[in-house]
Amino acid sequence: MERSSTIFAVSSHFYDDPHNRGHYHRAAGTPAPSHRGEARKGPAAKTYTWLVEQELTEIAKEISETRQWAYEQQAYFGLLPKHGARRTHTAEKRQRDAELWSEQNQLQDEFDKMEARWREKIGREDRRRRQAQQWAEEQKTRAEKQKQVERRSQEEAWKAYERRWTAIAGDHDRSPLRFKSIPWPTTVPPRNVGDITPVAIAKFIFSSAHSEGMPRKERIRSALRRWHPDRFGRVLGRVGEKDKEAVERGVGIVARCLNDLLDSTAYSDDLLG
């Protein structure tokens, strides 16, 4: 009913045109109405509406046939969209997404492993650094303690050295002397002549544990007053025959070392100016 009313409205509007109305009546073999009002009335208008409906039906049929032909042509040449292709495209996309996700997971796993190895390496280096620092601090502490021990030993050795020389030089002690009772200028008392070395003598004479403020040259000269063979002669007379040769050799080593130290010190003073 709605379609007929629409067609009738269109056809009535078409029929109102005098040119179309005359064409219609000539084709139908009927006389045209004399004025516009008559064109809307009577069986002529109904007949015209029917003709228009037939024409529209034919047009719709042609359009439908044209669409069918176009569809068949597309189907023949394989131009029609396929639902399977869409499903295939969707499946391929899902597969690509899954592969991409898998690759991302693999990359993340590799990154996690690299990060773990890096953290482990950093941890090892940090532990090694802390151990090295701890070892260095322990070595420093040990060296400081050793230095303190050596200083105390040198202080005690120097005090014993001076006390023994004072006792030997005094008139109240005239007991016989042996190699071990001689106050040798070394921090550790020598067991034999081989322990009396220039290094041990220089270390003892130049130690900072005694004679503070005294120049090196004065320290050497003070030691030579005791160890020069001419001065040591009266002490040597108190040494027993068993140890006399070893004492004479030891005194010779000390005297030569002190003279060498004095010469090197004088040479250094000349260079400095």
Secondary structure as GFF3:
##gff-version 3
##sequence-region A 1 273
A	DSSP	alpha_helix	2	16	.	.	.	ID=ss1
A	DSSP	alpha_helix	18	28	.	.	.	ID=ss2
A	DSSP	alpha_helix	36	39	.	.	.	ID=ss3
A	DSSP	alpha_helix	43	76	.	.	.	ID=ss4
A	DSSP	alpha_helix	83	169	.	.	.	ID=ss5
A	DSSP	three_ten_helix	179	181	.	.	.	ID=ss6
A	DSSP	three_ten_helix	193	195	.	.	.	ID=ss7
A	DSSP	alpha_helix	198	205	.	.	.	ID=ss8
A	DSSP	alpha_helix	216	227	.	.	.	ID=ss9
A	DSSP	alpha_helix	229	236	.	.	.	ID=ss10
A	DSSP	alpha_helix	241	272	.	.	.	ID=ss11
###
